[in-house]
Amino acid sequence: MPVRAATGRVWLPTSAAMLAFAGNSLLCRAALLRTAIDPASFTALRLLSGAAMLMLLAAWRQRRAGQPAGAAHDCGPALARWWSPLALFAYAAGFSFAYAQLGAATGALLLFGAVQATMIGASLWRGERLCARQRSGLGLALAGLAVLLLPGWAAPPPGPALLMLGAGVAWAVYSLRGRAARDPLAASAMNFARAALAGLALVAAFGARLSIDGTGLALALASGALASGLGYVFWYAALPHLTGSAAATVQLSVPVLTALGGVALLGELPGPQLLAAGVAILGGIALVLVRPASAH
């Protein structure tokens, strides 16, 4: 029983988080492909609904713990408090504008590749060494990314592809900064709230070019409140029980889940270029993330 309970505490929230992360790509792509909502409005609504959900969860947790409302707060210089929200906003905005033209699987693969490449690069910058197998894996992943971006059978448009790569870098920066958070739920709620202010500024900047309908509104709210808000709660519940390499490796499932959802829900069939690039990128990253046998 204890083993089964421990397994459930790890893999149930982990699986829910991976499904939520894949769901973000599918919800965004479906909204921008099949409804009238524009990327700026989707971004703002996603951040606003994510902030609302996270704040409700944080307040509920405080009441259960007998803490006064608003007890959780962040400290430090005022400017420093905005770096994480701005990284979150850059990710959300780039994600939305890229998905106006990218397929769900292509976008998820570009996003995931950029996130992992940035995190691996940060580890190398801090002095981490790669063994020969890991260096080969990194080369394979970079080659796969090149295959995906090179003009060919179905290369993604360069502008949206660069936006999604930038979104991946921004998400990696946000994740790396969030490692030091003492209270991930409260920190996420504040970061989403501040990022939502930037989202509202984005909406104001687009002005008359905005459009929205009921279905697009519903998909944006689901992306923010459910796939983002609840997804991060599940992920933070699983993280304490996962090693760093396991946490990184399990995310290999997200582009695969997104591709399957794209086929089932959006009718998007991956072409040979995407399949070849996906195998190379995910396989190469897996070689990098798996620790050498001698590492403990």
KEKE-3310 file (N, C-alpha, C; in steps of 0.2 Angstrom, whole numbers, plus 5000, padded with zeros to 4 digits):
npx = (5004:5009:5019:5011:5003:5013:5017:5006:5005:5015:5014:5001:4998:5009:5005:4993:4998:5006:4997:4989:4999:5001:4988:4987:4993:4984:4972:4975:4979:4967:4958:4963:4963:4950:4941:4935:4944:4958:4976:4981:4971:4968:4980:4979:4967:4970:4981:4974:4964:4971:4978:4967:4962:4974:4975:4963:4965:4977:4972:4962:4970:4977:4966:4963:4975:4973:4979:4979:4971:4980:4992:5004:5017:5028:5046:5059:5068:5058:5059:5065:5055:5047:5054:5052:5037:5037:5045:5036:5025:5031:5033:5019:5013:5022:5019:5005:5004:5012:5005:4995:4999:5006:5005:4998:5007:5019:5022:5022:5034:5044:5043:5046:5059:5066:5065:5071:5084:5088:5088:5098:5109:5110:5114:5126:5133:5134:5144:5143:5147:5146:5145:5152:5141:5131:5135:5134:5120:5115:5120:5112:5099:5100:5103:5090:5082:5087:5083:5069:5067:5073:5070:5058:5049:5038:5041:5040:5033:5045:5044:5033:5039:5051:5046:5040:5051:5057:5047:5049:5062:5059:5050:5059:5068:5059:5055:5068:5071:5060:5064:5069:5059:5050:5037:5029:5015:5010:5019:5017:5004:5005:5015:5007:4997:5004:5009:4997:4994:5003:4998:4985:4990:4995:4983:4977:4986:4984:4971:4959:4960:4957:4947:4934:4925:4911:4915:4929:4932:4929:4938:4950:4949:4948:4961:4969:4964:4962:4971:4983:4983:4978:4986:4999:4998:4996:5009:5018:5015:5020:5033:5042:5044:5051:5066:5079:5082:5072:5061:5064:5065:5052:5044:5047:5036:5026:5026:5023:5010:5004:5004:4997:4984:4982:4980:4969:4959:4960:4963:4976:4989:5005:5019:5032:5044:5042:5040:5053:5061:5056:5058:5072:5075:5068:5074:5087:5088:5083:5095:5104:5098:5097:5106:5124:5129:5138:5135:5129)
npy = (4994:5007:5009:5009:5020:5030:5030:5034:5047:5053:5050:5052:5067:5071:5065:5072:5085:5085:5082:5094:5103:5099:5102:5115:5119:5114:5120:5133:5133:5128:5138:5149:5145:5141:5150:5167:5174:5184:5184:5193:5196:5182:5180:5189:5185:5172:5174:5182:5174:5163:5169:5172:5159:5154:5163:5161:5147:5149:5157:5148:5138:5145:5148:5135:5132:5141:5154:5172:5180:5185:5183:5178:5184:5192:5197:5209:5220:5231:5232:5220:5211:5210:5204:5190:5190:5197:5188:5178:5184:5186:5173:5169:5178:5176:5163:5163:5171:5165:5153:5156:5153:5141:5123:5112:5102:5105:5118:5114:5106:5115:5124:5116:5111:5123:5126:5116:5116:5129:5127:5117:5123:5133:5125:5121:5133:5135:5127:5113:5097:5088:5071:5060:5053:5062:5073:5069:5067:5080:5086:5079:5083:5097:5095:5090:5100:5109:5102:5103:5117:5120:5125:5115:5100:5103:5115:5126:5143:5156:5167:5165:5153:5158:5166:5156:5149:5159:5161:5149:5150:5161:5155:5145:5154:5159:5147:5144:5154:5152:5142:5145:5149:5150:5147:5141:5141:5153:5162:5160:5164:5178:5181:5178:5187:5200:5198:5198:5211:5216:5209:5216:5228:5225:5221:5234:5240:5235:5238:5243:5232:5220:5205:5194:5180:5170:5156:5157:5164:5155:5145:5152:5155:5142:5138:5147:5145:5132:5123:5130:5136:5126:5116:5120:5119:5105:5101:5107:5100:5087:5089:5089:5076:5071:5068:5079:5075:5066:5075:5083:5073:5068:5077:5075:5069:5079:5085:5074:5070:5081:5081:5069:5073:5084:5077:5069:5079:5091:5087:5087:5081:5075:5078:5070:5077:5084:5072:5066:5076:5077:5065:5065:5077:5074:5062:5065:5075:5067:5058:5067:5071:5059:5053:5048:5031:5031:5042:5049)
npz = (5000:5004:4994:4983:4986:4986:4973:4967:4971:4964:4950:4946:4948:4940:4927:4925:4924:4912:4903:4904:4900:4886:4883:4883:4871:4861:4864:4862:4848:4842:4846:4839:4826:4823:4828:4831:4839:4842:4843:4853:4862:4866:4873:4884:4890:4894:4903:4913:4917:4922:4932:4941:4944:4951:4961:4968:4972:4980:4990:4996:5001:5011:5019:5024:5030:5041:5040:5038:5025:5011:5017:5011:5002:4991:4992:4991:4979:4970:4956:4953:4955:4944:4934:4932:4929:4917:4909:4909:4903:4890:4885:4885:4876:4864:4861:4858:4847:4838:4836:4828:4816:4816:4816:4829:4834:4828:4834:4848:4847:4843:4854:4865:4862:4862:4876:4883:4877:4881:4895:4896:4891:4901:4911:4907:4906:4920:4923:4921:4915:4900:4895:4882:4876:4880:4873:4860:4860:4861:4849:4840:4843:4840:4827:4823:4825:4816:4804:4805:4803:4791:4774:4765:4764:4773:4780:4794:4794:4794:4803:4813:4818:4824:4834:4842:4846:4853:4863:4870:4875:4884:4893:4898:4905:4914:4921:4926:4935:4944:4952:4964:4972:4987:4989:4978:4973:4978:4972:4959:4957:4959:4949:4938:4939:4938:4925:4918:4918:4909:4898:4896:4893:4880:4873:4873:4865:4852:4850:4839:4830:4837:4840:4845:4850:4857:4858:4856:4868:4878:4876:4878:4891:4897:4894:4902:4915:4918:4910:4912:4925:4934:4929:4932:4946:4948:4943:4952:4963:4960:4957:4969:4972:4961:4953:4946:4933:4930:4930:4919:4909:4908:4902:4889:4884:4881:4868:4860:4865:4862:4848:4845:4850:4841:4829:4833:4837:4829:4816:4811:4802:4805:4794:4785:4787:4800:4808:4807:4812:4825:4831:4831:4839:4851:4854:4855:4865:4876:4877:4882:4894:4902:4915:4916:4919:4930:4937:4952)
capx = (5000:5013:5022:5006:5001:5018:5017:5000:5007:5020:5012:4994:4999:5013:5002:4989:5002:5008:4991:4987:5003:4999:4981:4988:4994:4978:4967:4977:4978:4960:4955:4966:4961:4943:4936:4937:4948:4965:4981:4982:4965:4969:4985:4977:4962:4974:4984:4969:4960:4976:4979:4961:4962:4979:4974:4958:4968:4981:4967:4959:4975:4978:4961:4964:4980:4972:4982:4975:4971:4985:4998:5009:5019:5035:5050:5064:5067:5052:5060:5066:5048:5044:5057:5048:5031:5039:5047:5030:5021:5034:5031:5012:5012:5025:5015:4999:5005:5015:5000:4991:5001:5009:5001:4999:5013:5025:5023:5025:5041:5048:5043:5049:5066:5069:5065:5076:5090:5090:5090:5104:5114:5111:5118:5133:5136:5136:5150:5141:5151:5143:5149:5152:5134:5126:5136:5131:5113:5114:5121:5107:5094:5101:5102:5083:5079:5088:5079:5062:5067:5075:5065:5058:5042:5033:5044:5035:5035:5051:5042:5030:5044:5056:5042:5039:5057:5058:5043:5052:5067:5056:5047:5064:5070:5054:5056:5074:5070:5056:5067:5071:5053:5049:5030:5028:5009:5009:5023:5014:4998:5008:5018:5002:4993:5008:5009:4991:4994:5006:4993:4980:4993:4995:4977:4976:4991:4981:4965:4953:4962:4955:4941:4933:4918:4910:4920:4936:4933:4929:4945:4955:4948:4950:4968:4972:4961:4963:4978:4989:4982:4978:4992:5005:4997:4998:5016:5022:5013:5024:5040:5046:5045:5054:5073:5079:5082:5066:5056:5065:5063:5045:5042:5047:5029:5022:5025:5020:5003:5001:5004:4991:4979:4982:4977:4962:4955:4961:4964:4982:4993:5012:5022:5039:5049:5040:5041:5060:5064:5053:5062:5079:5075:5066:5079:5094:5087:5083:5102:5107:5095:5098:5113:5128:5128:5142:5133:5124)
capy = (5000:5013:5010:5011:5027:5035:5030:5039:5054:5056:5049:5055:5074:5071:5064:5077:5091:5084:5083:5101:5107:5098:5105:5123:5120:5112:5125:5139:5132:5127:5145:5154:5142:5140:5155:5174:5177:5186:5182:5197:5194:5176:5180:5193:5181:5167:5176:5184:5168:5159:5173:5171:5152:5153:5167:5157:5141:5151:5159:5142:5135:5149:5147:5129:5133:5146:5160:5177:5182:5189:5182:5176:5190:5192:5202:5211:5226:5231:5230:5212:5207:5210:5200:5183:5191:5199:5182:5174:5187:5185:5167:5168:5182:5173:5157:5164:5174:5159:5148:5159:5150:5135:5118:5111:5098:5109:5123:5111:5103:5120:5126:5111:5111:5129:5126:5111:5119:5134:5124:5113:5129:5136:5120:5121:5139:5135:5122:5106:5094:5082:5065:5059:5051:5068:5078:5067:5069:5088:5087:5076:5087:5103:5093:5089:5107:5112:5099:5106:5124:5121:5124:5108:5097:5107:5119:5131:5150:5158:5172:5161:5148:5161:5168:5150:5148:5164:5159:5143:5153:5165:5150:5142:5159:5159:5141:5144:5159:5150:5136:5147:5151:5146:5146:5141:5143:5160:5166:5159:5168:5185:5182:5178:5194:5205:5197:5200:5218:5217:5207:5221:5233:5222:5222:5241:5242:5232:5242:5241:5225:5215:5202:5189:5177:5166:5150:5159:5166:5149:5141:5156:5154:5135:5138:5150:5143:5124:5120:5134:5137:5119:5112:5121:5116:5098:5100:5108:5094:5081:5091:5087:5068:5069:5070:5084:5072:5063:5080:5085:5068:5066:5082:5073:5067:5084:5086:5068:5071:5087:5078:5064:5078:5087:5072:5067:5085:5096:5084:5089:5075:5076:5075:5066:5082:5084:5066:5065:5081:5076:5059:5068:5082:5071:5057:5069:5078:5061:5056:5072:5071:5053:5053:5043:5026:5032:5048:5048)
capz = (5000:5004:4988:4978:4987:4984:4966:4965:4973:4959:4943:4945:4946:4934:4921:4924:4922:4905:4899:4904:4896:4879:4881:4881:4863:4858:4865:4858:4841:4841:4846:4833:4819:4822:4831:4829:4844:4840:4848:4859:4867:4869:4878:4890:4894:4897:4909:4918:4920:4926:4939:4945:4947:4955:4967:4972:4975:4986:4996:4999:5004:5016:5024:5026:5035:5046:5039:5036:5018:5009:5021:5006:4998:4989:4995:4986:4975:4966:4949:4952:4955:4937:4929:4931:4926:4910:4906:4908:4897:4884:4883:4883:4869:4858:4861:4855:4840:4834:4835:4823:4809:4817:4818:4836:4835:4826:4839:4854:4847:4844:4861:4870:4860:4865:4883:4885:4875:4885:4902:4895:4890:4908:4915:4904:4908:4927:4923:4921:4910:4897:4893:4875:4874:4880:4868:4854:4860:4860:4842:4837:4845:4836:4820:4822:4825:4809:4799:4806:4801:4784:4769:4763:4763:4776:4785:4797:4792:4799:4808:4819:4821:4828:4839:4846:4849:4858:4869:4873:4879:4889:4897:4902:4910:4920:4925:4930:4940:4949:4956:4971:4975:4993:4989:4971:4971:4979:4967:4952:4957:4958:4943:4933:4940:4935:4918:4915:4917:4902:4893:4895:4889:4873:4870:4872:4859:4846:4849:4834:4827:4841:4839:4850:4850:4863:4858:4858:4875:4882:4875:4881:4899:4899:4893:4908:4922:4918:4907:4915:4932:4938:4927:4936:4953:4947:4942:4958:4967:4958:4957:4975:4971:4955:4952:4941:4926:4929:4929:4913:4904:4908:4898:4882:4882:4879:4860:4858:4867:4857:4841:4845:4851:4835:4824:4835:4838:4824:4810:4809:4801:4804:4788:4786:4790:4807:4811:4807:4816:4831:4833:4832:4844:4857:4856:4857:4872:4880:4878:4886:4901:4906:4918:4915:4924:4936:4941:4958)
cpx = (5004:5017:5017:5004:5006:5018:5011:5002:5011:5017:5005:4995:5004:5009:4997:4992:5004:5002:4988:4992:5002:4992:4982:4989:4988:4973:4969:4976:4971:4957:4957:4964:4954:4938:4939:4942:4955:4970:4982:4977:4966:4974:4983:4972:4965:4977:4979:4966:4965:4978:4973:4961:4968:4978:4968:4961:4973:4977:4964:4964:4977:4972:4961:4969:4979:4976:4978:4976:4976:4992:5005:5011:5026:5039:5055:5063:5061:5053:5061:5060:5045:5048:5054:5041:5032:5041:5040:5025:5024:5033:5024:5011:5015:5021:5009:5000:5008:5010:4995:4992:5004:5004:5003:5006:5019:5027:5025:5032:5046:5049:5047:5057:5069:5070:5071:5083:5093:5092:5097:5110:5115:5115:5125:5137:5138:5142:5149:5145:5146:5148:5148:5145:5130:5128:5134:5123:5111:5115:5115:5101:5094:5100:5094:5080:5081:5084:5072:5062:5069:5070:5064:5051:5037:5036:5040:5037:5040:5049:5039:5035:5049:5052:5041:5045:5059:5053:5046:5058:5065:5053:5053:5067:5065:5054:5062:5074:5065:5058:5068:5065:5051:5042:5028:5020:5007:5013:5020:5008:5000:5011:5012:4998:4997:5008:5003:4990:4997:5002:4988:4983:4994:4989:4975:4980:4988:4974:4960:4954:4960:4948:4940:4926:4917:4915:4927:4937:4933:4935:4950:4955:4950:4958:4972:4970:4963:4970:4984:4988:4982:4984:4998:5004:4999:5006:5020:5020:5018:5031:5044:5047:5049:5062:5073:5079:5076:5061:5057:5063:5056:5041:5043:5040:5025:5021:5022:5012:5000:5000:4998:4985:4977:4978:4970:4957:4955:4962:4971:4987:5000:5015:5029:5044:5048:5042:5049:5063:5062:5057:5069:5079:5073:5071:5085:5093:5087:5090:5105:5104:5096:5105:5117:5128:5132:5140:5128:5122)
cpy = (5006:5014:5012:5019:5032:5036:5035:5046:5057:5056:5052:5063:5075:5071:5070:5084:5090:5085:5090:5105:5106:5101:5112:5124:5119:5117:5131:5139:5132:5134:5149:5151:5142:5145:5162:5177:5179:5184:5186:5196:5187:5176:5184:5189:5175:5169:5179:5179:5164:5163:5172:5164:5151:5157:5163:5151:5143:5153:5153:5139:5139:5148:5140:5128:5137:5152:5165:5178:5187:5189:5181:5182:5189:5198:5204:5217:5226:5229:5223:5208:5206:5206:5193:5185:5193:5193:5178:5177:5186:5178:5166:5172:5178:5167:5158:5167:5169:5154:5150:5156:5143:5129:5116:5107:5102:5114:5120:5108:5109:5123:5122:5111:5117:5129:5122:5113:5124:5132:5120:5118:5132:5132:5120:5127:5139:5130:5115:5103:5088:5077:5064:5057:5058:5073:5076:5068:5076:5089:5085:5080:5094:5101:5093:5096:5110:5109:5102:5113:5125:5121:5117:5106:5102:5111:5125:5138:5152:5162:5168:5156:5152:5164:5162:5149:5153:5163:5153:5146:5157:5160:5147:5147:5159:5153:5141:5149:5157:5144:5139:5150:5147:5144:5146:5143:5150:5164:5165:5164:5176:5186:5182:5185:5199:5204:5199:5207:5220:5215:5212:5227:5231:5223:5230:5243:5240:5236:5239:5234:5219:5212:5196:5186:5172:5159:5151:5161:5160:5146:5145:5155:5147:5135:5141:5147:5136:5122:5124:5134:5130:5115:5113:5119:5108:5097:5102:5103:5088:5083:5088:5080:5066:5072:5075:5081:5069:5069:5083:5080:5067:5071:5080:5071:5072:5085:5080:5068:5076:5084:5073:5068:5081:5083:5071:5073:5090:5093:5086:5083:5077:5074:5072:5071:5083:5078:5065:5070:5079:5070:5061:5072:5078:5066:5060:5071:5072:5058:5061:5072:5065:5053:5047:5038:5027:5038:5046:5054)
cpz = (5000:4998:4983:4979:4985:4976:4963:4966:4968:4952:4941:4943:4940:4927:4919:4921:4915:4901:4898:4899:4888:4878:4880:4874:4859:4858:4862:4851:4839:4841:4840:4826:4818:4825:4829:4833:4841:4845:4854:4864:4870:4875:4885:4894:4897:4903:4915:4921:4924:4932:4943:4948:4952:4962:4972:4975:4981:4992:4999:5003:5011:5022:5027:5032:5041:5046:5037:5029:5017:5013:5017:5002:4996:4991:4989:4983:4971:4959:4948:4952:4949:4932:4927:4927:4919:4906:4904:4903:4890:4881:4881:4876:4863:4856:4856:4848:4836:4832:4830:4816:4810:4819:4826:4838:4834:4831:4845:4853:4847:4851:4865:4868:4863:4872:4885:4883:4879:4892:4901:4895:4897:4912:4913:4906:4916:4928:4923:4915:4907:4895:4885:4873:4874:4875:4861:4854:4859:4853:4838:4837:4840:4829:4818:4821:4818:4804:4799:4803:4794:4779:4766:4762:4766:4782:4788:4794:4797:4804:4814:4822:4826:4834:4844:4850:4855:4864:4873:4878:4885:4895:4901:4907:4916:4924:4929:4936:4946:4953:4963:4974:4981:4993:4982:4969:4972:4974:4960:4951:4956:4952:4937:4933:4937:4927:4914:4914:4910:4897:4891:4891:4881:4870:4869:4866:4852:4845:4844:4830:4831:4839:4843:4848:4856:4864:4860:4865:4879:4881:4878:4889:4901:4898:4900:4914:4923:4916:4910:4922:4936:4935:4931:4944:4953:4947:4948:4963:4966:4958:4963:4975:4965:4955:4946:4934:4925:4927:4922:4907:4903:4903:4890:4880:4879:4872:4858:4859:4863:4850:4840:4846:4844:4829:4826:4835:4833:4817:4807:4808:4800:4798:4790:4789:4798:4811:4812:4812:4824:4834:4835:4838:4851:4859:4858:4864:4877:4882:4883:4893:4905:4908:4916:4921:4931:4940:4946:4961)
residu = (MET:PRO:VAL:ARG:ALA:ALA:THR:GLY:ARG:VAL:TRP:LEU:PRO:THR:SER:ALA:ALA:MET:LEU:ALA:PHE:ALA:GLY:ASN:SER:LEU:LEU:CYS:ARG:ALA:ALA:LEU:LEU:ARG:THR:ALA:ILE:ASP:PRO:ALA:SER:PHE:THR:ALA:LEU:ARG:LEU:LEU:SER:GLY:ALA:ALA:MET:LEU:MET:LEU:LEU:ALA:ALA:TRP:ARG:GLN:ARG:ARG:ALA:GLY:GLN:PRO:ALA:GLY:ALA:ALA:HIS:ASP:CYS:GLY:PRO:ALA:LEU:ALA:ARG:TRP:TRP:SER:PRO:LEU:ALA:LEU:PHE:ALA:TYR:ALA:ALA:GLY:PHE:SER:PHE:ALA:TYR:ALA:GLN:LEU:GLY:ALA:ALA:THR:GLY:ALA:LEU:LEU:LEU:PHE:GLY:ALA:VAL:GLN:ALA:THR:MET:ILE:GLY:ALA:SER:LEU:TRP:ARG:GLY:GLU:ARG:LEU:CYS:ALA:ARG:GLN:ARG:SER:GLY:LEU:GLY:LEU:ALA:LEU:ALA:GLY:LEU:ALA:VAL:LEU:LEU:LEU:PRO:GLY:TRP:ALA:ALA:PRO:PRO:PRO:GLY:PRO:ALA:LEU:LEU:MET:LEU:GLY:ALA:GLY:VAL:ALA:TRP:ALA:VAL:TYR:SER:LEU:ARG:GLY:ARG:ALA:ALA:ARG:ASP:PRO:LEU:ALA:ALA:SER:ALA:MET:ASN:PHE:ALA:ARG:ALA:ALA:LEU:ALA:GLY:LEU:ALA:LEU:VAL:ALA:ALA:PHE:GLY:ALA:ARG:LEU:SER:ILE:ASP:GLY:THR:GLY:LEU:ALA:LEU:ALA:LEU:ALA:SER:GLY:ALA:LEU:ALA:SER:GLY:LEU:GLY:TYR:VAL:PHE:TRP:TYR:ALA:ALA:LEU:PRO:HIS:LEU:THR:GLY:SER:ALA:ALA:ALA:THR:VAL:GLN:LEU:SER:VAL:PRO:VAL:LEU:THR:ALA:LEU:GLY:GLY:VAL:ALA:LEU:LEU:GLY:GLU:LEU:PRO:GLY:PRO:GLN:LEU:LEU:ALA:ALA:GLY:VAL:ALA:ILE:LEU:GLY:GLY:ILE:ALA:LEU:VAL:LEU:VAL:ARG:PRO:ALA:SER:ALA:HIS)
# end
